[in-house]
């Protein structure tokens, strides 16, 4: 399979995950330790790998993590510190990228069924 628009969104999502992981040691995020970070990175790598192969379950899990993180952050009402703000922005960007990934994947699959090249496919 050649690189396509959905795969570009997977790369963008992976970058956002890495940026979110960098906010863990910043002030304002006392809820995660280094051991939890290692486990989270392992799960995130598995989700990204499955997203690369267009797994619907991986998309649901990734959306659950991002939207659940946003909801949790809002309900916690933490002080506005650098780590909290960066974490919030990263989670919001993840949700948006995952929605765009789903739309691009849907377009790619429907174009493949119709036998025409998808918009944005290379």
N, C-alpha and C positions, 0 to 999 in steps of 0.2 A: 504494500500500500504506500502510495506516495504521500509526502507531507501535505497536510491540508489545513484549512482554517480551524477545524476543531482541535487539531493537535497543537496549533499555536496557542489556543486558549489553555490547553493543558500545561504548556510551558509557562504561560503567564501565571496560572494557578500555583505551580510549583515555586515560582519566584516569590509569590505572595506568602506562601507557607513559610519559606525560608525567612522572609522579612518578619513575619509574625513570631517565628521562633527566636529571632534576635531581640525581641522586646521582653523576653522572659527575665533576663537578669537586670533590666532597667528598674529604676525606682518606681514604686507604685504597683508592682506586680509581685507581692509576697506569697502568692498562692501556688507557685510551681518550683520544684527543686530540679537539680540537674538529672537525677534518676528519672523523674517524670518526663523531662525533656527528651531524653534518649528514647524512651518508650514511645513518646508522641512522634518523634521523627521516624521511627521504624514503621508505625502505623500509617503515617502520612506518605512515606515512600511506597508502601503497598497500594494505597488509594490512588496515587498518581500513576503508578504502573498500570493499574486496572483502567483508569480513565484513558490512558494512552490507547488501550485496546477497546474503548467505547463501552465500558461496563455500566449498565444502568444502576446496578447495586452500588457501585463505587460512587456514582454521581449522587445518589440518595444519601450515602454515608458522608460524603464531603459536604453536601448542603446541610445535613443535620449538624455537623461539626461547626460550620460557619454560622448558620442561623442560630443554633443553640448557644454558641459563644456570644453572639450579639445580645440575645435575650438575657443570658446570665449576667453579662456586663451591665446591661441596663437595670436589671433587678437588684444588683449589688449596690448601685449608686456610689461607686468609689469616688475618691477625690480626683480632680482633674490634674494628673501628673503626666509627664512625658510618656512613660510606658503605657499608661492606660489609654491615652489619646492615640498613640501609634497602634496599639492592639485593636482598638475600636475601628480605626480607619482600615487596617489590614483585613479585619473580618468583613467589613462592609464591602471592600473591594473583592474579596473572595466570593461573596454572594453574587455580586454583579458579574464577575468573570464566569462563574458556574452557570448562571442563566444564559449568558452569551454562548457558552460552550454547548448547552443543550439546544439552543436555537440553531447554531451552526451545524451541529451533528444531525439534527432533524432535516435541515436543508440538504446536507450532503447525502443522507440516506435516501431521501425522496428523489433527488436528482439521479442517484445511482440506479434506483428502481426504474426511472423514466428513461435511462440510457443517455442522459445528457450530463456534461461536466457541471459540477457544483460551482456556484459562484464563490470565488476566492480560492478554489483548488488550484494547486500547481502541478 
